[in-house]
Amino acid sequence: MPQRMTTPSIPLLDQAQARWAALGAAAPDLAPAITLQRAFVHRTIDTVDRLQQLDKPVLNLEPGLAATKLRASTPALRGEVLELPVDLLGPLVFQACDDLASGGAGEVAQRVRNCLDTGRIDIPSLLTASFDRNQVAIRVKATHEGIAPDVLWLAAELAVGPAAHVAQQTIFAPPGQQLASTLTGALDSWPHGYCPACGSWPAFVEDLDAVSLLRCSFCGFQWRLNFAGCTYCGDDPAQLSSASVATGAPHRAQLCRSCGAYLKRLTVTSPTPFELLPIEDLASTGLDILAAEQGFGRPSLPDLGTPERYPCENVQSTR
């Protein structure tokens, strides 16, 4: 009797499937979002695995230089010379557009895809601009081409986020190595709410026992919350308030009356893997709705002096 072929189990994917099942049962109205998210998360898991097997790293950065940048309030990955695997990441931009088009963005996402198909946007420099968190450059190019800036930004971000994650791991979590003391000290004294690896704002805070860890929305880096004021504007803790969807609920939204921004705080038993961060973000949608109903929103990316490199230019000529 022939043996039945079985598909090898992928722990992260199994974990994601279980989380989606629970989330779909608890919030049936999220079913369309879950369907769309499945494609993104599956690709992220696969892309991170493939990136980790490459012979050449995305970037090389000495711990001492990374520490110097952090002490100057500059994210470690910012402005570095990159070796992005365009053959791997480029197709992901097109696939993201297709998924967004079928998932509700329709003709808006299809126009972005058509613009990419005709070569009016240089894919390598688009990926680099996204890695650099150069939102201004991508927005200017999208506006010039008459396509939706937010869709172009999201498609590029979904494609290059795994590379940013793997890159920050080579610096802050080198396999088989202990983190250099100079880098540890610089991280411990990092005084900002934006990510010390890439410069993005956190997706949320994970409260784990007595430790609060900010989790980057782009590269997934986790760092300690070292101050009591607003994560975004740094204002006095007296300007902060808290809201939850139900009395006694473990998750809450931290609201800042000074800048009008909010940050989700999720009580967890262990840090969420990078690949599954979007699932927890979706699972806490109730907090986003609650904050919006009270007039609070998410801030734009911090202004860290964006380099003037546009995604219609050739990357090699601008380095």
N, C-alpha and C positions, 0 to 999 in steps of 0.2 A: 504494500500500500504506500503510495507516494506521500512524502511528508509535506505538510502545508508550510508555505513560505510565510514568515512573519516579519513585520517591519520592526527594526530595532527601536527600543524605547529611548526617547530623548528626554531626560529629566526636566529640563526647563520647559519643554513643550507640554509635557504631562502636567506640570504645575500650572501652566497657563490655561490648559483645557479645563482643569478642575476649577480654577478661579472664574473663568468665563461661565461655566455651568452654574456655579453658585450665584454669580452676579446676575445672569439672565433669569434665574428663578426668583431672585429677590426684586429685580427691577425689569420686568418684561419690556418696558418702553425703551430700554437701552439696546434691544436686539439689533437694530440697524447699525448702531455704533460698534457693537461687538463684532458683527460680521465684517465691517470695514477694518477694524483693528486686527483681526486675525491675520489678514494678509500682511500687514505691516510688521507685526510681532514675529510671524514665521520667518520673514525675510531678515529681520534684525538678528534673530538667533543664528540663522545660517551664515549671515555676513560676518558677524563677530567671530564665529568659528573659523571661517576661511581666512580672515585677516590675521588671526593668531597663528596660522600655519604658514604665513608668508615668510620668506627668507629675509626680506628687507623691511625694516620697521618704517612706519609712517614718518617718523622724525627721530632725530638723535639730539638729546639735550642733557648736558652734564648736570648732576645734582647741585653743584655749586652755583652754576648759572641760573638754574631754576630758583634756587633760594634767593639769589640777588634780585631776580625779577619780582618775586613775591614781596620782598622787603620794600620794593619800590611801588607796591600796589598794582603790579602788572601781572595778569594771569600767565601761568607758565607756558602755555601753548601759543600764546599770542605772538604773531609776527615771525614765527619760526619757518625755516625752509622745509617744505613738505615733499614727501614722496608718495602722493596719493595714488593708489592703484585704480586708475581711471577705467580700465577694462572691467574691473569688478564693480565699481561704484556707479559709473555712468549709466548703465542700463537700469539701475534702481530708480533714477530720477524719472525715466519714462514710465516705468511700472507704477510708481507712486501717482503720476498723473492719471494713468488709466484707472487705478483704484479709486481715486478721488472723483473721477468723472462718473464711474458707475455707482459710487457711494453717496451721491447727492450733489456734487459740485457741477455735474453735467457739462454743458457747453463751455462754461468758464474754464474748467480744467482741460477740456479738449482743445481749447484755443492755445493754452500753454503748451500742451503736447505738440500741436501743429507748429508752433514757433520753434520748439526744440528740433522737430523733425527737419525743418528747412535749414537748420544750422545757423539761425540768426543769433543764437546765444552759444558761446563757446563753453562746452561742458566742463573741461578741466578748470577753467577759471571760475565758473559758477560754483563748482565744488570747493575750490579754494576760498572763494568769498564767503561761502556758508561756514566753512571750518573756521575762518577768521572772525565769524560773527559780524560780518560786514553787511548789515541789513540795509544801510543807505545805498550801497552800490547796487544791490539786487533790486531794490525798489526803483531806483533811477532807471535801470535797464528795462525792467518790466513796464514801467510807465512809457518809456520811449517806444517799446514794441507794441503798446496797446493791449497788454495782457494783465491779468490780476496779480499784483505783487505778492499778496499773501499766499496764493496758491504756488507760485514759483518758489517762494521762500520755504514753504512747508515741504514741497517735493524735494528740494535740495537738502533740507535739514534731515529728512527721513533717510536719505541716501548716505549722507556723510557722517551722521551721528555715531554709527558704530565705529568709524575710523577715529573719531575724537575720543571715544571711550577707550579703545585699544591704545591710543597714543598716550592718554593720561595714565593708563596702567603701567606703561613702560617706564614712566617717571616716578609715580607715587606707589606702585605696587610691583616692582620688578620681581619676576619669578625667581625664587631661590635666593633672593638677596634681602638684606636688611636695609631699610630706608636710612639714608645718611642723616646724621644728627643735625647738620646745618639745615637740611630740608625739613626735618621734623620740627625744629624750632621755628622756622619761618611759617610753617602751616599752623602751629599752635598759637602764633601771635597774629594770624590773619584777621584784620579788624573789619572786613567788609561783608556785605550780604551777597555780593556776586561771587560766582565760582572762581576759586583760585587757580583752577586748571584752564578753563576756557573763557570765563568772563560772562557767562549767562546767569540769569536769575534762577533760583531754585524752583523746582516743580512743587515741592512741599517740604515740610520738616518731618522727620521720623523721630518720634519720642520713644526711646528704648530704655526702659528702667529710668535711671537718673540722667541719661545722656540724651541730648538733642542733636540730631545730625541733619544738616541741610543737604538735600539731594538735588544735584544739578539737572535741569530739564533737558539738557543737550547731551552732555558726555557722561552723565550718571555719577560724577564724582561726589563723594560724601565728605563733609567737613563739619567740625564742631561749631555750634552757635556760641560765639564768645562774648556776646553782648546782649543786654536786656531790651534795647530800644527797637525801633522799626527796622526790619531787615533791609528795606529799600531806601528810606530817607535818613535812617539813623536817629530819628527824633526820640524824645524822652519816652520812657515806658508809660508815663501817665497818659500819653496820647493813644495807647493801645487798649482795645477791648476784645472780647472773645464772644463768639456765637457758635451754637451747635444746632443740628437739625432736630434734636430731641433732648430732653433733660437727662443728664447722665450719659449721653453718647460719648464714646471714647475719642472721636475725632471732632475737631473744631476749626473754625476759621479765625485767624488773628487779624483784626481790622485796625487800620491806622487812620485816625481822624486828621492827622497832619497832611499826609500825601494822598489819601483816598485809596490806598492799595490794600490788598489782603493777601494773606499767606495761609495755606492749609497746614494744619498740624495733625498728623496721623499717629495714633498710638499703635506700635508694632511689637512683635515678639522677636523679630530678627530683621536686619536690613534687607530691603527688596533688591533682587538682582537687577542689574541695569536693563536687561532685555524686557523685564516685566514691569518697569516703572509706569509705562502708559496704562497698564491695566489698573493699577492702584489709583492713578490719576482719574481714570474713568469711573472707578468704583466710588470715588468721593465727589462725584458730580453734584450731589445735593448741597455740598458746601459752596461750590461755585455759584449755584442758583441762589442760595441764601445770601451770599455776599453781594451779588448783583442786585438783588431785590432791595438791599439796603444802600445801594449807590456806590459800592466799592468795585474796583476793577484790578486787572493785572497791569503793571507798568510796562512800558517799552524797554528794550534792552538798554543797559547803562551806557552812557557815552564815554568811551575810553579812548577817544581819538582814533576813529576809524580810518584805516589806510585808504587812499583814493585809488583803488584798483577795481575796475569795472568788469563784469562778467562777459563783456564782448571783446575784451582784450586778450592777447596771448600772455599766459602766465610767465613764460620764460623771459619775455622782454621786459617784465615789470619787477623782477626780483633784483 
